[in-house]
């Protein structure tokens, strides 16, 4: 468990944890980590030096992208017990994303394809392959049986998302401006967010993302 300290009411991760996380940053340089590790531990922990502040910022950027992707990255459904997606994060966090979704869906195999390779997660294990996503999926389909639950679902079945939004929609909390501000544009442009792109047209109903809850019973 990494050492943590409080600063202005905020829990700060230990320096070792910051270094491990910052190393995943696209612009990370090893000499920065060595400089911070050789500084006074107390000063570095509270970002009292220029190097420690830069290290903390790199760590925060990596964590922020990880949080965004765990919220907005959508996994396509393969009936052979496989959930997969194609996305290249700015930072080197593919294995962390696979681990996150593997924890959420432990009974399935998680596959994430990026420009750095295809990352595969199963049974608490994570591996990387240089083969493209299509090849990896084909090999997994040969070795894994069809999953009864996923077989009934379709990756393009809007009914899945319709049911989800119906269950989540609260008219009093409707705020399309906040939604557009929080959802990264790179995700809104993808096919998986076709429904959400209609947000802001103000029309109620399924195809405009917000559903008017009918009073029944």
C-alpha positions as CSV (number, residue, x, y, z in Angstrom):
1,X,0.0,0.0,0.0
2,X,1.7,3.3,-1.1
3,X,2.4,5.8,1.6
4,X,0.0,8.7,1.6
5,X,0.0,12.1,3.3
6,X,-2.6,14.9,3.6
7,X,-2.2,18.3,2.1
8,X,-5.0,20.9,2.5
9,X,-7.4,18.1,3.1
10,X,-6.4,16.1,0.0
11,X,-4.9,12.7,0.2
12,X,-1.6,12.7,-1.7
13,X,-0.1,9.5,-3.1
14,X,3.3,8.5,-1.9
15,X,6.3,9.5,-4.0
16,X,7.0,5.9,-5.2
17,X,3.4,5.6,-6.4
18,X,3.6,9.0,-8.2
19,X,6.8,7.8,-10.0
20,X,5.2,4.5,-11.1
21,X,2.2,6.4,-12.4
22,X,4.1,9.2,-14.0
23,X,6.3,6.8,-15.9
24,X,3.2,5.9,-17.9
25,X,2.9,9.6,-19.1
26,X,3.7,10.1,-22.8
27,X,6.1,12.9,-22.0
28,X,7.8,11.3,-19.0
29,X,11.6,11.6,-18.7
30,X,13.5,9.3,-16.3
31,X,15.8,12.1,-15.1
32,X,12.7,13.8,-13.5
33,X,12.0,10.7,-11.4
34,X,15.6,10.4,-10.3
35,X,15.7,14.0,-9.3
36,X,12.6,13.7,-7.1
37,X,13.8,10.5,-5.5
38,X,17.0,12.1,-4.4
39,X,15.2,15.1,-2.9
40,X,14.2,15.4,0.7
41,X,11.2,13.1,1.2
42,X,9.1,15.6,3.0
43,X,9.7,18.4,0.5
44,X,8.9,16.2,-2.4
45,X,5.8,14.8,-0.8
46,X,4.2,18.2,-0.5
47,X,5.5,19.4,-3.9
48,X,7.8,22.0,-2.4
49,X,10.2,21.7,-5.4
50,X,9.7,22.3,-9.0
51,X,10.6,18.7,-10.0
52,X,8.1,17.3,-7.5
53,X,5.3,19.5,-8.7
54,X,6.0,18.5,-12.3
55,X,6.0,14.8,-11.3
56,X,2.7,15.2,-9.4
57,X,1.2,16.9,-12.5
58,X,2.2,14.1,-14.7
59,X,0.8,11.6,-12.3
60,X,-2.5,13.5,-12.1
61,X,-2.8,13.6,-15.9
62,X,-2.3,9.9,-16.2
63,X,-4.9,9.3,-13.5
64,X,-7.4,11.7,-15.1
65,X,-7.2,9.9,-18.5
66,X,-7.6,6.6,-16.8
67,X,-10.7,7.8,-15.0
68,X,-12.2,9.3,-18.2
69,X,-11.7,6.1,-20.2
70,X,-13.1,3.9,-17.5
71,X,-16.2,6.1,-17.7
72,X,-16.6,6.5,-21.4
73,X,-14.9,3.6,-23.2
74,X,-17.5,1.2,-24.5
75,X,-16.8,-2.4,-25.0
76,X,-18.3,-4.3,-28.0
77,X,-19.8,-7.7,-27.4
78,X,-18.5,-10.9,-28.8
79,X,-20.7,-14.0,-28.1
80,X,-17.7,-16.1,-27.2
81,X,-17.4,-14.4,-23.8
82,X,-15.3,-11.5,-25.1
83,X,-15.7,-7.8,-24.5
84,X,-13.4,-5.7,-26.7
85,X,-12.7,-2.1,-27.8
86,X,-10.2,-0.2,-30.0
87,X,-8.7,3.0,-28.6
88,X,-5.2,4.4,-28.2
89,X,-4.8,6.4,-25.0
90,X,-2.4,9.3,-24.9
91,X,-0.6,7.7,-22.0
92,X,0.5,4.1,-21.5
93,X,-2.4,2.8,-19.5
94,X,-3.9,0.0,-21.7
95,X,-3.1,-2.7,-19.1
96,X,-4.7,-0.6,-16.3
97,X,-7.8,-0.2,-18.4
98,X,-7.9,-4.0,-19.1
99,X,-7.4,-4.7,-15.4
100,X,-10.3,-2.3,-14.5
101,X,-12.8,-3.9,-16.9
102,X,-11.6,-7.4,-15.9
103,X,-12.4,-6.5,-12.3
104,X,-15.9,-5.3,-13.4
105,X,-16.6,-8.3,-15.7
106,X,-14.5,-11.2,-14.2
107,X,-16.3,-13.9,-16.1
108,X,-15.4,-12.4,-19.5
109,X,-12.2,-11.9,-21.5
110,X,-11.3,-8.3,-22.0
111,X,-9.5,-7.2,-25.2
112,X,-8.2,-3.6,-25.9
113,X,-6.5,-2.8,-29.1
114,X,-4.3,0.3,-29.4
115,X,-1.4,1.5,-31.5
116,X,0.9,0.0,-28.8
117,X,-0.5,-3.5,-29.3
118,X,-3.5,-5.6,-28.4
119,X,-3.9,-6.2,-24.6
120,X,-5.8,-9.2,-23.4
121,X,-7.1,-9.8,-19.9
122,X,-8.5,-13.1,-18.5
123,X,-8.6,-14.8,-15.2
124,X,-6.6,-12.0,-13.4
125,X,-3.9,-12.2,-16.1
126,X,-3.0,-9.6,-18.7
127,X,-0.9,-10.2,-21.8
128,X,0.1,-8.1,-24.8
129,X,0.1,-9.2,-28.4
130,X,1.4,-7.6,-31.6
131,X,-1.4,-9.1,-33.6
132,X,-4.3,-7.0,-34.7
133,X,-7.6,-7.1,-32.9
134,X,-9.3,-9.2,-35.6
135,X,-6.7,-11.9,-35.4
136,X,-6.8,-12.0,-31.6
137,X,-10.6,-12.2,-31.6
138,X,-10.5,-15.0,-34.2
139,X,-8.1,-17.0,-32.1
140,X,-10.1,-16.5,-28.9
141,X,-13.3,-17.5,-30.6
142,X,-11.7,-20.9,-31.5
143,X,-10.7,-21.6,-27.9
144,X,-13.7,-20.2,-26.0
145,X,-17.3,-21.5,-26.1
146,X,-20.3,-19.3,-26.8
147,X,-21.5,-17.5,-23.7
148,X,-25.3,-18.0,-23.3
149,X,-25.8,-14.4,-22.0
150,X,-23.7,-12.6,-24.6
151,X,-25.2,-14.7,-27.4
152,X,-28.6,-13.1,-26.7
153,X,-27.1,-9.6,-26.9
154,X,-26.0,-7.7,-30.0
155,X,-23.2,-5.1,-30.0
156,X,-25.4,-2.7,-32.0
157,X,-28.6,-3.5,-30.1
158,X,-29.9,0.0,-29.1
159,X,-32.4,-1.7,-26.8
160,X,-29.5,-2.3,-24.3
161,X,-28.8,1.4,-24.0
162,X,-32.5,2.3,-24.2
163,X,-33.2,0.3,-21.1
164,X,-30.2,1.8,-19.4
165,X,-31.2,5.4,-20.1
166,X,-34.7,4.8,-19.2
167,X,-33.6,3.5,-15.8
168,X,-31.3,6.4,-15.2
169,X,-33.3,9.4,-16.5
170,X,-34.5,11.9,-13.9
171,X,-36.3,14.9,-15.5
172,X,-35.3,17.2,-12.7
173,X,-31.6,16.5,-13.3
174,X,-31.7,17.2,-17.1
175,X,-28.7,19.3,-18.0
176,X,-27.6,18.9,-21.6
177,X,-25.0,21.7,-21.3
178,X,-23.3,19.9,-18.4
179,X,-23.4,16.7,-20.3
180,X,-21.7,18.1,-23.4
181,X,-19.1,19.8,-21.2
182,X,-18.2,16.6,-19.3
183,X,-18.1,14.1,-22.2
184,X,-14.9,14.3,-24.2
185,X,-15.5,15.2,-27.8
186,X,-13.3,12.3,-29.0
187,X,-15.9,9.9,-27.6
188,X,-19.0,11.7,-28.8
189,X,-17.6,11.3,-32.4
190,X,-17.5,7.5,-32.2
191,X,-20.3,5.3,-33.4
192,X,-20.9,4.0,-29.9
193,X,-22.1,7.4,-28.9
194,X,-24.5,7.9,-31.8
195,X,-27.4,8.2,-29.4
196,X,-25.7,10.8,-27.2
197,X,-24.8,13.0,-30.1
198,X,-28.5,13.8,-30.4
199,X,-28.4,15.4,-27.0
200,X,-29.3,19.0,-27.0
201,X,-32.1,18.9,-29.5
202,X,-34.4,19.3,-26.6
203,X,-37.0,17.0,-28.0
204,X,-38.0,14.3,-25.6
205,X,-38.3,10.7,-26.6
206,X,-35.9,7.8,-27.0
207,X,-34.0,9.0,-30.2
208,X,-33.1,12.3,-28.6
209,X,-31.5,10.6,-25.6
210,X,-33.9,11.8,-23.0
211,X,-37.1,9.8,-22.4
212,X,-40.3,11.2,-21.1
213,X,-41.2,9.0,-18.2
214,X,-44.8,8.0,-18.7
215,X,-47.1,7.7,-15.8
216,X,-48.5,4.2,-15.7
217,X,-50.2,1.9,-13.4
